[in-house]
Each structure stands twice: as C-alpha cells, then as structure tokens.
Amino acid sequence: MVLGSNNEKMSKSKGNVINPDDIVNEYGADTLRLYEMFMGDYTQDAPWSTDSLRGCKRFIDKVIRLKDKIGDGDGYSKKLEPLIHKTIKKVQTDLTTMAYNTAVSALMILANSFDAEDKITKEDYHLLLTLLNPIAPHITEELNEKLGFTQTLAETPWPTFDEEKTKEDVINLPIQVNGKLRANIDI
C-alpha cells in the first residue's frame, strides 16, 4: 500500500491523496512506473516521497543522455562486461521474485557506470534499454527506435548472462583490527 508522506493511509478525508494523472502530466508515465517499483519492498507499505519521484525522473533523464555517449565498437565494453552480466542476472532474478526496487537499483548502478565512461557501445546502451523496458516501456521503446532498431524491445529476446563473466578477477578485501578499518587490499 502506498501511504501518504505522513506515513498514514492515503485518504480523501485526510487530504493526503496523490492524483496519478497530475504526476503523469508533470513527470511522465514512465517516471511514475519507475518510482512505484523503486519505492521499496513490494510486499511492504511505503510512504510517498516527491523527492524520490524527482530522483527517478533524473534517472530517466540520465538514460536519455547516455545515448550521446555511444561510440564505436561491437559487443559489450570489455571494462563494463562483468557489471553488465551481473546486472542481467540481478534484474532477471529480481523481476521474477517481485523485488522490483532492487532491480531498479541495479539498473541505476549500471547507468552510473555507463555515465562514468567516455564512450559506451551501442550494444551496452541497447542492453540497458532492454532491461529497463518492463519498468519504463514508453521511453525505452522510443530510444530503441532512435537507435535504428526495427524490432521493438518487447519483441527482443531477454538478454542472457554468462555466469563466468559475473565473477570478479580482483576482490577488494577490507582489513579490520579491533573493529576498526585499517586498510583495503585488492586480491
């Protein structure tokens, strides 16, 4: 159940009802869908937060801006490939277990990693759109079309991951002495 910002059940008599039409008009349907999935554990009540809604809008805007980072290259970027395969695995698992909030979080992490790069491949970007499509179908289909793909994302086969590529070559191991962090070692 979506609660009002005061953590009480939404009710006309309490005056804490949010009109979805107003949200769609101001932020777009995909932003509303994304926010509803990102609010928290699907099985728990969650309070409405306009600030978090704005954060979801910024994420959608980032996904749109990432189109400008597409450079040359085929396949996935080698540097990003482990994260890409982890994200495919995470999103697939989370969508099937209705853990939508963590699926959206994984997509945000992937988008931030793409944004940190100078260039990404067309395949990197297409993967992000494919994984985001069940949650934000309108903007992802539009961006897919702008990339020149003739097949809609809804008809595109779900991406697969390689379990071997989800494993890190280097692990950062924190070292604690008497409960205090003293160092980090890459192994």
ROVEX-867738 format. One record per atom (N, C-alpha, C): x, y, z; residue in one letter. Coordinates in steps of 0.02 Angstrom, whole numbers, plus 50000, padded with zeros to 5 digits. Each point is the difference from the previous one (the first is absolute). Layout:
BEGIN
XYZA...
! end
This chain:
BEGIN
500424994150000M499585005950000M500455006250000M499805004849960V500365006449999V499695004550053V500425002350045L499775004450054L500125007249981L499685004550035G500135007049991G500695001850026G500235006049986S500675002050022S500065000250076S499425000050035N500005000050073N499954992850028N500104995049957N499984992850019N499304997650020N499485003749982E499324997850013E499694997649934E499514995750004K499654997549942K499725006049960K500094999849935M499745005449959M499244999950003M499725006050008S499285000650007S499795007149979S499445000549965K499755006649981K499855004250061K499724996850051S499825003750061S500625002750036S500554996649994K500625002550031K500385004849955K499795000449938G500305004749953G500714998249979G500174993650004N500694998149981N500024995649937N499505000549958V499964996049939V500425003349945V500374995849964I500395002349943I499624997849937I499855004849956N499654998549938N500514997649948N499964993749978P500484997549951P500005003949934P499425002749981D499975003849938D500455006250004D500015003250058D500435005950009D500744998149995D500174994350029I500704997649997I500194998449929I499564996649963V500154998349931V500085006349958V499575005050011N500045006249962N500655003750014N500234999850062E500615003850018E500644996149987E500014993550015Y500624996149997Y500014994749946Y499414997949976G499964994849950G499804993350030G499694995849960A499764993550023A500574995450020A500555000249962D500574995650016D500315001850067D500045006450015T500285002150064T499564997550057T499355000549992L499544997550052L500074992550008L500024996349945R500084992750003R500664998250034R500535003449981L500664998750029L500005001450074L499715005650020Y499985001850071Y499604994850040Y499434997949973E499604995150036E500384993450010E500424998249952M500404993950007M500585001150048M500255006150005F500595001650039F499855001850072F499375001250016M499805002450067M500254995650057M500034993749990G500214995550054G499764993049986G500074995850049D499784993049995D499274999849980D499854996449947Y499334999649973Y499494997350049Y500234996150048T499544997050048T499885004450061T500335005750005Q499945004550057Q499665006649980Q499695003250049D499735006749988D500585004849991D499895005249960A500535004949988A499705007049997A500335004950032P499765006949997P500195003349935P499575004449977W500125003849939W500535005350014W500465000849952S500525005250007S500105003449933S499825006349997T500095003749938T500735000849983T500445000550050D500725000549987D500264993749965D499784994250022S500204993749967S499724999649929S499405002649991L499715000249933L500435004249954L500245005650025R500455004349960R500654996449984R500244995950047G500604996149988G499904995049944G499424997149997C499844995349945C499975003749933C499755006150001K499985004149939K500725001549977K500445001550048R500705001249982R500324993849970R499824994150026F500264993849972F499774999149928F499365001249987I499744999549931I500385004949955I500105006150024D500375005049962D500714997749985D500324996750049K500684997449990K500004994649946K499514995650002V499954994849949V499945003249930V499625005349995I499935003549936I500675003049979I500355003250047R500645003249985R500544995049981R499964993950026L500524995049985L500034998449926L499475001349964K499994998949927K500565003849966K500175005950028D500525004249971D500704997250012D500084995050043K500654997150015K500164994049956K499554998249956I500114994149958I500575001549952I500494995550001G500575000549955G500064993949956G500594999149972D500134994249957D500114993850042D499934994449969G500124993650034G499404995549996G500174993649997D499484994849999D499994996350066D499444997350016G499944996150062G500025004650061G500094996950058Y500035003750062Y500715002850010Y500055005650035S500655002850019S500354995150046S500624998649986K500384995150040K500035002050074K500115006450013K500055002450068K499344999150039K499455000849965L499344999750032L499684993149998L500304995449965E499694993449989E499834996350065E500444999850051P499794996550062P499385003250032P499985006650003L499415003450028L499384998749958L500074999949935I499444998849955I499704993150014I500424995050005H499744993250011H499704999350071H500305003350049K499715000050068K499315003449999K499955005449963T499375003749998T499464995949965T500174996749945I499504995749967I499754994850049I500464996750035K499814994850048K499575002850056K500205005850027K499645003150056K499295002149979K499955003549944V499345002449977V499544994249983V500264994949967Q499594994249984Q499744996650063Q500434999050048T499794996950063T499505004450037T500145006450004D499575004650038D499315000949969D499975000249934L499355000749968L499574993750010L500314994250000T499614993950009T499794998950073T500375003150047T499824999350071T499655006250027T499805004549956M499645006150018M500415004550047M500654999949994A500445004550037A500185005849954A499485003749981Y500085005249949Y500475005650022Y499995001750064N500415005650023N500754998549991N500214993850012T500704998449992T500184999149926T499524998249958A500124999849928A500135007049974A499605004850021V500095007049979V500675002550027V500184998350061S500635002150028S500594997449959S499974993749979A500524997149958A500065003749934A499435001949971L500015003849937L500295007050010L499875003050058M500295006650015M500764999550007M500244994650031I500724999050007I500324999149931I499674996149957L500264999049933L500015006549961L499475003950004A499985006449965A500545004850026A500125000050065N500535004350028N500684997849975N500104993549993S500644997449974S500085002049926S499474999749962F500025002249930F500165007549997F499695003850044D500105007250001D500725001950018D500334995850039A500695001450020A500494998849943A499794996549949E500444998649942E499965005649949E500545000749961D500005004949946D499544997849944D500034993649983K499594997249947K499754993150021K499414998349975I499724993350009I499814997449931I499924993549994T499814997349935T499245000249992T499794999449939K499284999749985K499684994050034K500384994550004E499754993950032E499925001150076E500465003750031D499945001750071D499345003750012D499885005049960Y499415004350008Y499364996049986Y500014996049948H499424996049982H499824995250057H500514997350032L499884995550057L499655003750057L500235006150016L499695004050052L499265001249983L499875001749938L499315001249980L499584993650005L500294994449981T499644993650003T499824998250072T500475000850046L499884998350070L499515004950033L500015006249978L499565005150029L499304999749969L499934997049942N499365000049964N499394997550039N500044994750039P499404997850036P499755005250051P500455004450022I499835005050051I499825006749969I500365001949948A499895006549967A499954998849924A499434997249978P499964997949929P499965005749949P499715005650018H499895005249950H500655003249977H500415002350047I500615003449981I500514995249971I500024993850026T500494995249974T499844998049928T499364999249984E499814998449931E500175005849953E499885006150024E500165005949959E500755000449987E500404999050052L500735000349992L500254994349956L499704994150007N500184994349958N499885001649926N499455003249987E499845001949931E500505005249974E500195004850043K500495005149980K500694997049985K500154994350032L500634996549987L500004996549933L499414999449970G499944996849934G499814992750002G499814997550058F499784993050004F499294999549974F499884995149957T499334999249972T499564995650044T500314995650039Q499624995650045Q499895003750066Q499384999850024T499855003450064T500344996250057T500105003550055L500304996850058L499554994650028L499345001049994A499524995050024A500084993449962A500225000349939E500104994049958E500714997450003E500455003950029T500704998050004T500094994650053T500384994749984P500114994950051P500355002950062P499834997350058W500305002450062W500754998249999W500435004750020P500724998649999P500194994350048P500524996549982T500254994750043T500675002250030T500174997050056F500645001650032F500444993850000F500645001350003D500504994750006D500234999850072D499864994650035E500174999550071E500745001250013E500434997749954E500725001050009E500195007449997E499635003849961K500155007249994K499725004150057K499604997050043T499745003650058T500515000050057T500514995949994K500504999550052K500555005249990K500195003250054E500525005249998E500694996749999E500475003049963D500694997750000D500355002450063D499815006050023V500315003050059V499455001650051V500134998250062I499525001450054I500335004850050I499645005250020N500255004650050N499814997450069N500514998650041L499904997050066L500165005150054L499515002150040P500155004750054P500334996350058P500505003250031I500364997250057I499815004050062I499744996550051Q499815003350062Q500424997350057Q500195004450046V500344998150061V499615003050058V499794995950047N499605002250056N499385003949978N499694997749945G499385003049976G500085006549961G500625002149988K500125006249962K500334998349934K499755003149947L500284999049933L500705002949998L500484995849983R500715002249997R500265000549929R499734995749954A500265000149932A499514996349954A500115000749936N499654996349948N500524996849956N499924993549986I500474996449959I499634997249939I500305001049942D499734997049939D500314993149991D499584994949996I500254993149992I499744997249934I
! end
